[in-house]
Amino acid sequence: MKEVVSSVYKEILVKLGLTEDRIETLEMKGGIIEDEFDGIRYVRFKDSAGKLRRGTVVIDEEYVIPGFPHIKRIINLRSGIRRIFKRGEFYVEEKVDGYNVRVVMYKGKMLGITRGGFICPFTTERIPDFVPQEFFKDNPNLILVGEMAGPESPYLVEGPPYVKEDIQFFLFDVQEIKTGRSLPVEERLKIAEEYGINHVEVFGKYTKDDVDELYQLIERLSKEGREGIIMKSPDMKKIVKYVTPYANINDIKIGARVFYELPPGYFTSRISRLAFYLAEKRIKGEEFERVAKELGSALLQPFVESIFDVEQEEDIHELFKVRVKRIETAYKMVTHFEKLGLKIEIVDIEEIKDGWRITFKRLYPDATNEIRELIGGKAFVD
């Protein structure tokens, strides 16, 4: 049975430009879902509809938090820059390895909204540690968009190498509520400085004539175990991303652990990016052999280890540790993960200064069962 969206929200969605027929179609296939967090009711979009992108959150007629757009990727750096930015200048910022968060203030409460349109209990509890209330008192109609990243993330097993513990917020965009228009880069940087909000690293302004410098930057970031760069025109109208060779191989290493939970495209897209990098840089000989060996090990070693684990009657899982201020937040997170369709098991709860450290497993039953059946001699057609 599909979730029912109340008549109150249907009226709001009509005012926002959706027809009643479109609303009914979205509702029938689960494309819009009415949800609740700590007494705040909202509608989240699982599908795009008109100007309302996937991930959009509608709290009321005035509080419409647009879904964050997917940023286009280039895999040939030199030609990609020439094609996108032509002769214009662009900023280069770090692409931080974390999870995307939109932060708003609603009725005096700061909310952390994930890319999928969920008000996240963990993010909402922790975001006041990184964003001052004063910002929203002065700018109630703005959205802070950033990356939550670090080794104690509830969504990712790793984080940037320079975050040694816990988690941090890294600002990379400031948008208007309802319109989703991004403020120019210079305005965003001024906001970050004025309010003391942590910002992703800005490497400077570049043009198409600076590609050799960007190659050097990419190589340095790759050696440091960092994910990549985002290139943005000053007015934020043109944005593209480019990831490091390290990130492509590391993603494969992480994904191979849960091989049967991921679509084939997860692996082929990353291998493709790596191949284009090697070709563009004309990497040959010993350096090529080193990268090829790293790729092979990244794909095979975690996969084989998963097979060994299932042979030993263990479930395939990833282990996470997070810090929360209230124990209730941990249990709200379990409910949140259930909404996402994930299977979570709390392993340990440890009292620490100013809160609790929660250790939990994310279980992968489909991958576990597939490997178990293949070990047991399952026959199949491929």
Secondary structure, 3 states (H helix, E strand, C coil): CCCCCCHHHHHHHHHCCCCHHHHHHHHHCCCEEEEEECCEEEEEECCCECCECCCCEECCCCCEECCCCCCEECCCHHHHHHHHHCCCCEEEEEECCCEEEEEEEECCEEEEEECCCCECHHHHHHHHHCCCHHHHHHCCCEEEEEEEECCCCCCCCCCCCCCCCCCEEEEEEEEECCCCCECCHHHHHHHHHHHCCCECCEEEEECHHHHHHHHHHHHHHHHCCCCEEEEECCCCCCEEEEECHHHHHHHHHHHHCCHHHCCHHHHHHHHHHHHHHHHHCCCCHHHHHHHHHHHHHHHHHHHHHHHHHHHCCCCCEEEEEEEECCHHHHHHHHHHHHHCCCEEEEEEEEEECCEEEEEEEEECHHHHHHHHHHHCCCCCCC
